[in-house]
Amino acid sequence: MTGGGPIRLAMVGGGPGAFIGPVHRMAAELDGRMRLVAGAFSRDPARSAEAARAWGVRGYDDWSRMIAAEATREDGAQVVAVVTPNHLHLAVSAAALRAGLHVMSDKPATRDLAEARELARAVAASGRLYGLTYTYTGYPMVREAREIVRRGDLGAIRKIVVEYPQGWLSRPIEREGAKQAEWRVDPAQAGAGCIGDIGVHAFNLAEFVGGVRVERLCADVSTLVPGRLLDDDCNVLLRFAGGARGVLIASQISAGARNGLKLQVYGEAGGLSWSHERPAELTIDWLDGPSHTLHAAAGYLSAPAQAASRIPTGHPEGFIEAFANLYRDLADAVAEGRSDAGLVPDIAEGVRSMAFVEAAVAASRDGAGWVALDGSIA
């Protein structure tokens, strides 16, 4: 809070017909830590005005004018949520940072690695907070899994397997007027396809929980729907610092799959498993002991996991609440004047994810086999 009230939020993108914009708004306002006050919700002035009226906020027909105006108002926005297609992420985020505003961006950070590194320089020069909504890091049991690995309960990590199958792009629905598909398969707007849309979620989750960085990869990134310009399926072998091995599968042409994100981390003494379809549970399987299941909001969980739970154990929480944890963490950091937002993924994670995308796509295209992953900011 600032001055006794919620942190003020403006949004770029997310107008009528958008999926992720309303999710950002609901998540940001869920805990009362933030309040949407303004937005440039669409390139179409009429649609932007429609969204502003529906949400009862100040509406703008141009995002650059919005940032300039909000930065100078006494009651102006303090944070800008960037929920546009990828090609606008750099321009909008950098402009907001230069204006002295904090940024929360939908993933990926930018369209490509060069843009991500340019944005990293803008973040460093601004002294403002920058967060990325790698949503799954907000789930209580994902944060519990991270703590279990960090404590060393599993012993040295040996293998990490992350799967993210979807089936919604099994047909070329981008040619049938499906708005959410159209921009995701357009190289000019998206940059990369499946690997940049959901593969980055899988990559970030593996490193977030596993506590080890990918150093090398061997990738098969494919386009299986005829005529599509970007990848819709990827399979990547991973080698982590310290010697652990890994497998990452991301697909949007796995017909019948809905949103089947699953993570498994194996150490010397046992392994853990988390599934997005049962997000309130975390299963631990020991090499020499009984398996058991941990439940969200239980008193035996770590402090980070308990802090991410809102309601008593046994009551389901899901996607919006996980999203909201990231916004709540960012709002608290803004209110307290901190230089970091704790567990909120930052620009360093954004750069690493785009480095993963670039290395995997290039290695697959060139048949290069194993290649190094350079996730440095510079």
C-alpha positions as CSV (number, residue, x, y, z in Angstrom):
1,M,0.0,0.0,0.0
2,T,1.0,3.6,-0.6
3,G,-0.6,6.4,1.4
4,G,-3.0,4.0,2.9
5,G,-4.4,2.8,-0.5
6,P,-3.7,0.1,-3.1
7,I,-0.9,0.4,-5.6
8,R,-2.3,2.0,-8.8
9,L,-2.1,-0.1,-12.0
10,A,-2.4,0.7,-15.6
11,M,-2.7,-1.9,-18.4
12,V,-1.6,-2.0,-22.0
13,G,-3.6,-4.5,-24.0
14,G,-6.2,-7.0,-22.7
15,G,-9.3,-5.4,-24.3
16,P,-12.5,-7.1,-25.6
17,G,-11.8,-10.6,-26.8
18,A,-8.5,-11.0,-25.0
19,F,-7.8,-14.0,-22.7
20,I,-5.0,-12.9,-20.5
21,G,-5.9,-9.2,-19.9
22,P,-8.9,-10.0,-17.7
23,V,-6.8,-12.6,-15.9
24,H,-4.2,-9.9,-15.0
25,R,-6.9,-7.5,-13.8
26,M,-8.6,-10.1,-11.6
27,A,-5.3,-11.3,-10.2
28,A,-4.0,-7.8,-9.5
29,E,-7.1,-6.8,-7.6
30,L,-7.8,-10.1,-5.8
31,D,-6.0,-9.1,-2.5
32,G,-6.8,-5.4,-2.5
33,R,-3.0,-4.6,-2.9
34,M,-3.5,-3.2,-6.4
35,R,-6.3,-1.3,-8.2
36,L,-6.7,-0.8,-11.9
37,V,-7.0,2.9,-12.7
38,A,-6.2,3.3,-16.4
39,G,-5.6,1.4,-19.6
40,A,-4.9,1.5,-23.3
41,F,-6.6,-1.7,-23.9
42,S,-6.7,-1.9,-27.7
43,R,-5.3,-0.4,-30.9
44,D,-8.9,0.3,-31.8
45,P,-9.9,3.4,-29.8
46,A,-13.6,2.3,-29.6
47,R,-12.7,-1.1,-28.2
48,S,-10.3,0.6,-25.7
49,A,-13.0,3.0,-24.6
50,E,-15.4,0.1,-24.3
51,A,-13.1,-1.8,-21.9
52,A,-12.4,1.4,-19.9
53,R,-16.1,2.0,-19.4
54,A,-16.7,-1.7,-18.5
55,W,-14.0,-1.6,-15.8
56,G,-14.7,2.0,-14.7
57,V,-11.2,3.3,-15.3
58,R,-9.5,6.0,-17.3
59,G,-9.2,5.0,-21.0
60,Y,-6.6,6.0,-23.5
61,D,-6.4,5.3,-27.3
62,D,-2.6,5.1,-27.3
63,W,-0.3,3.4,-24.8
64,S,2.5,6.0,-25.1
65,R,0.2,8.8,-24.3
66,M,-1.2,6.8,-21.4
67,I,2.2,6.3,-19.9
68,A,3.1,10.0,-20.3
69,A,-0.1,11.1,-18.8
70,E,-0.2,8.6,-15.9
71,A,3.4,9.3,-14.9
72,T,2.6,13.0,-14.3
73,R,-0.7,12.7,-12.5
74,E,-0.8,12.9,-8.7
75,D,-3.2,10.0,-8.7
76,G,-1.5,8.3,-11.7
77,A,-0.5,4.7,-12.1
78,Q,2.6,3.4,-10.4
79,V,2.8,0.0,-12.2
80,V,2.1,-0.8,-15.8
81,A,0.9,-4.3,-16.8
82,V,2.0,-5.3,-20.3
83,V,-0.5,-7.9,-21.7
84,T,0.1,-7.3,-25.5
85,P,1.4,-9.7,-28.1
86,N,5.2,-10.2,-27.7
87,H,6.3,-7.7,-30.3
88,L,5.2,-4.8,-28.1
89,H,6.7,-6.0,-24.8
90,L,10.0,-4.2,-25.2
91,A,8.7,-0.8,-26.4
92,V,5.9,-0.6,-23.8
93,S,8.0,-1.9,-20.9
94,A,11.0,0.3,-21.7
95,A,8.8,3.4,-22.0
96,A,7.1,2.7,-18.7
97,L,10.4,2.2,-16.9
98,R,11.8,5.4,-18.4
99,A,8.8,7.3,-17.1
100,G,9.5,6.0,-13.6
101,L,6.9,3.3,-13.5
102,H,7.3,-0.3,-12.4
103,V,6.3,-3.0,-14.8
104,M,4.6,-6.4,-14.7
105,S,4.7,-8.1,-18.0
106,D,3.1,-11.2,-19.4
107,K,5.6,-13.8,-20.6
108,P,7.8,-14.0,-22.6
109,A,9.8,-10.9,-21.7
110,T,10.2,-9.9,-25.3
111,R,10.0,-11.3,-28.9
112,D,13.7,-12.4,-29.0
113,L,16.9,-12.5,-27.0
114,A,18.4,-9.3,-28.4
115,E,15.3,-7.4,-27.2
116,A,15.4,-9.1,-23.8
117,R,18.9,-8.0,-23.3
118,E,18.0,-4.4,-24.4
119,L,15.1,-4.5,-21.9
120,A,17.5,-5.7,-19.2
121,R,19.6,-2.6,-19.7
122,A,16.5,-0.5,-19.5
123,V,15.5,-2.2,-16.2
124,A,18.9,-1.6,-14.7
125,A,19.0,2.1,-15.7
126,S,15.5,2.7,-14.4
127,G,15.9,1.5,-10.8
128,R,12.3,0.3,-11.0
129,L,10.9,-3.2,-10.4
130,Y,10.2,-5.5,-13.3
131,G,8.2,-8.7,-13.0
132,L,7.2,-11.5,-15.3
133,T,4.1,-13.5,-14.9
134,Y,5.5,-17.0,-15.0
135,T,2.3,-17.9,-13.4
136,Y,3.1,-21.4,-12.1
137,T,5.7,-20.0,-9.7
138,G,2.9,-18.5,-7.8
139,Y,1.3,-21.8,-6.8
140,P,1.7,-22.7,-3.1
141,M,2.8,-26.3,-3.8
142,V,5.3,-25.2,-6.5
143,R,6.9,-22.9,-3.9
144,E,6.8,-25.8,-1.4
145,A,8.6,-28.0,-4.0
146,R,11.2,-25.3,-4.4
147,E,11.8,-25.2,-0.6
148,I,12.1,-29.0,-0.4
149,V,14.8,-29.0,-3.0
150,R,16.5,-26.0,-1.4
151,R,16.6,-27.7,2.0
152,G,18.3,-30.7,0.4
153,D,15.6,-33.1,1.4
154,L,15.9,-35.0,-1.9
155,G,19.7,-35.0,-1.9
156,A,21.7,-33.9,-4.9
157,I,19.4,-33.3,-7.9
158,R,19.9,-35.9,-10.7
159,K,17.0,-35.5,-13.1
160,I,14.2,-33.0,-13.9
161,V,11.4,-33.8,-16.3
162,V,8.8,-31.1,-17.3
163,E,5.9,-31.7,-19.7
164,Y,3.5,-29.1,-21.0
165,P,1.1,-30.6,-23.6
166,Q,-1.8,-28.7,-25.1
167,G,-3.9,-29.6,-28.1
168,W,-5.7,-26.4,-29.1
169,L,-3.5,-25.7,-32.2
170,S,-3.9,-29.2,-33.6
171,R,-5.9,-27.7,-36.5
172,P,-4.9,-24.4,-38.3
173,I,-7.5,-22.4,-36.4
174,E,-5.5,-19.3,-37.1
175,R,-6.9,-19.4,-40.6
176,E,-10.5,-19.6,-39.2
177,G,-10.4,-16.2,-37.4
178,A,-9.2,-17.4,-34.0
179,K,-7.7,-14.3,-32.5
180,Q,-5.6,-16.0,-29.8
181,A,-4.1,-18.3,-32.4
182,E,-3.5,-15.6,-35.1
183,W,-0.9,-13.6,-33.3
184,R,0.8,-16.7,-31.7
185,V,1.7,-18.2,-35.1
186,D,2.8,-14.9,-36.6
187,P,6.6,-14.5,-36.6
188,A,6.3,-10.7,-36.6
189,Q,4.2,-10.6,-33.5
190,A,5.2,-13.7,-31.5
191,G,8.8,-14.3,-32.5
192,A,8.6,-18.0,-31.6
193,G,5.8,-20.4,-31.5
194,C,5.0,-23.1,-29.0
195,I,8.5,-22.9,-27.4
196,G,8.1,-19.2,-26.8
197,D,4.5,-19.4,-25.6
198,I,4.5,-22.4,-23.2
199,G,8.0,-23.8,-23.5
200,V,9.3,-20.9,-21.6
201,H,6.9,-21.7,-18.8
202,A,8.3,-25.2,-18.6
203,F,11.9,-24.0,-18.7
204,N,11.3,-21.4,-16.0
205,L,9.5,-24.0,-13.8
206,A,12.3,-26.5,-14.1
207,E,14.9,-24.0,-13.0
208,F,12.7,-22.3,-10.3
209,V,12.0,-25.6,-8.5
210,G,15.2,-27.5,-9.4
211,G,17.5,-24.7,-8.2
212,V,20.0,-25.5,-11.0
213,R,20.6,-23.7,-14.3
214,V,20.5,-25.3,-17.7
215,E,24.0,-25.2,-19.3
216,R,23.5,-27.2,-22.4
217,L,20.6,-28.5,-24.5
218,C,19.8,-30.7,-27.5
219,A,16.6,-29.7,-29.2
220,D,14.0,-30.9,-31.7
221,V,11.7,-28.0,-32.5
222,S,9.1,-28.7,-35.1
223,T,6.2,-27.4,-37.1
224,L,3.7,-30.2,-37.6
225,V,0.6,-28.4,-38.9
226,P,1.2,-27.9,-42.7
227,G,1.6,-24.3,-43.7
228,R,2.2,-22.9,-40.2
229,L,5.1,-20.5,-40.0
230,L,6.2,-21.1,-36.4
231,D,6.9,-24.2,-34.3
232,D,4.0,-26.0,-32.6
233,D,5.9,-28.8,-30.9
234,C,9.3,-29.1,-29.1
235,N,11.3,-31.8,-27.4
236,V,14.5,-30.8,-25.6
237,L,17.1,-32.7,-23.7
238,L,18.8,-30.6,-20.9
239,R,22.0,-30.7,-19.0
240,F,22.1,-28.7,-15.8
241,A,25.0,-27.3,-13.7
242,G,26.2,-29.9,-11.3
243,G,25.5,-32.8,-13.7
244,A,21.7,-33.3,-13.5
245,R,20.0,-34.3,-16.7
246,G,16.6,-33.2,-17.9
247,V,13.8,-33.5,-20.4
248,L,11.4,-30.7,-21.5
249,I,8.4,-31.4,-23.7
250,A,6.1,-28.6,-24.9
251,S,3.4,-29.1,-27.5
252,Q,0.3,-27.3,-28.8
253,I,-0.6,-30.1,-31.2
254,S,-1.1,-32.9,-28.7
255,A,-4.7,-33.4,-29.6
256,G,-6.9,-34.0,-26.6
257,A,-4.5,-32.4,-24.2
258,R,-5.8,-29.4,-22.4
259,N,-3.2,-27.8,-20.1
260,G,-1.3,-30.8,-18.9
261,L,1.7,-29.1,-17.2
262,K,3.6,-31.6,-15.0
263,L,6.9,-31.4,-13.2
264,Q,9.1,-34.2,-11.7
265,V,12.3,-33.6,-9.8
266,Y,14.5,-36.6,-8.8
267,G,17.3,-36.5,-6.3
268,E,19.6,-39.1,-4.7
269,A,17.1,-39.9,-1.9
270,G,13.7,-39.5,-3.7
271,G,11.6,-37.5,-6.1
272,L,8.7,-35.1,-6.1
273,S,5.9,-34.6,-8.6
274,W,3.5,-31.7,-9.2
275,S,0.7,-31.5,-11.7
276,H,-1.3,-28.4,-12.8
277,E,-4.4,-30.6,-13.0
278,R,-4.1,-31.2,-9.2
279,P,-2.3,-28.0,-8.1
280,A,-3.0,-28.3,-4.4
281,E,-1.1,-31.5,-4.0
282,L,2.6,-32.3,-4.1
283,T,3.7,-36.0,-4.0
284,I,7.0,-37.1,-2.5
285,D,8.3,-40.6,-3.4
286,W,11.2,-41.8,-1.3
287,L,13.8,-44.3,-2.5
288,D,13.7,-46.0,0.9
289,G,10.5,-44.9,2.6
290,P,6.7,-44.5,2.1
291,S,5.3,-42.1,-0.5
292,H,3.2,-39.2,0.8
293,T,1.2,-36.3,-0.5
294,L,1.4,-32.7,0.9
295,H,-1.6,-30.4,0.6
296,A,-1.8,-26.7,0.1
297,A,-2.5,-24.5,3.2
298,A,-1.5,-27.3,5.6
299,G,0.3,-26.2,8.8
300,Y,3.3,-28.4,8.1
301,L,4.3,-26.5,4.9
302,S,7.2,-24.0,4.6
303,A,6.6,-20.3,5.1
304,P,6.7,-19.5,1.3
305,A,4.0,-22.1,0.6
306,Q,1.8,-21.0,3.5
307,A,2.1,-17.3,2.5
308,A,0.9,-18.2,-1.0
309,S,-2.3,-20.0,0.4
310,R,-5.4,-18.0,1.0
311,I,-8.0,-20.5,2.2
312,P,-8.0,-23.5,4.5
313,T,-6.6,-26.8,3.2
314,G,-9.0,-28.9,1.2
315,H,-10.5,-25.8,-0.5
316,P,-9.4,-25.5,-4.1
317,E,-7.3,-22.6,-5.3
318,G,-6.1,-22.2,-8.8
319,F,-4.8,-20.2,-11.7
320,I,-6.2,-16.7,-10.7
321,E,-4.8,-17.1,-7.2
322,A,-1.4,-18.2,-8.4
323,F,-1.3,-15.2,-10.7
324,A,-2.5,-13.0,-7.8
325,N,0.5,-14.1,-5.7
326,L,2.9,-12.6,-8.2
327,Y,0.9,-9.3,-8.2
328,R,0.7,-9.3,-4.4
329,D,4.4,-9.8,-4.1
330,L,5.1,-7.0,-6.5
331,A,2.7,-4.7,-4.8
332,D,4.3,-5.3,-1.5
333,A,7.7,-4.6,-2.9
334,V,6.5,-1.3,-4.5
335,A,4.8,-0.2,-1.2
336,E,7.9,-1.0,0.8
337,G,10.3,0.6,-1.6
338,R,12.3,-2.7,-2.0
339,S,14.7,-3.2,-4.9
340,D,13.5,-6.7,-5.6
341,A,10.1,-8.5,-5.5
342,G,11.2,-11.8,-3.9
343,L,9.9,-14.8,-5.8
344,V,8.5,-12.8,-8.7
345,P,10.4,-13.8,-11.8
346,D,12.5,-10.8,-13.0
347,I,14.3,-9.7,-16.1
348,A,17.2,-12.1,-15.5
349,E,14.6,-15.0,-15.8
350,G,13.2,-13.3,-18.9
351,V,16.6,-13.2,-20.5
352,R,17.4,-16.8,-19.6
353,S,14.0,-17.9,-21.1
354,M,14.7,-16.1,-24.4
355,A,18.2,-17.5,-24.5
356,F,16.6,-21.0,-24.1
357,V,14.2,-20.3,-27.0
358,E,16.9,-18.9,-29.3
359,A,19.4,-21.7,-28.6
360,A,16.8,-24.5,-29.0
361,V,15.3,-23.1,-32.2
362,A,18.7,-22.5,-33.8
363,A,20.2,-25.9,-32.7
364,S,17.1,-27.7,-34.0
365,R,17.2,-25.8,-37.3
366,D,20.9,-26.4,-37.9
367,G,21.0,-30.0,-36.6
368,A,23.7,-28.9,-34.2
369,G,23.1,-31.5,-31.5
370,W,24.3,-30.4,-28.0
371,V,24.8,-26.6,-27.7
372,A,25.7,-24.3,-24.8
373,L,23.0,-22.0,-23.3
374,D,24.3,-18.5,-22.6
375,G,21.7,-16.9,-20.4
376,S,23.8,-13.9,-19.4
377,I,22.2,-10.4,-19.3
378,A,25.0,-8.8,-21.5
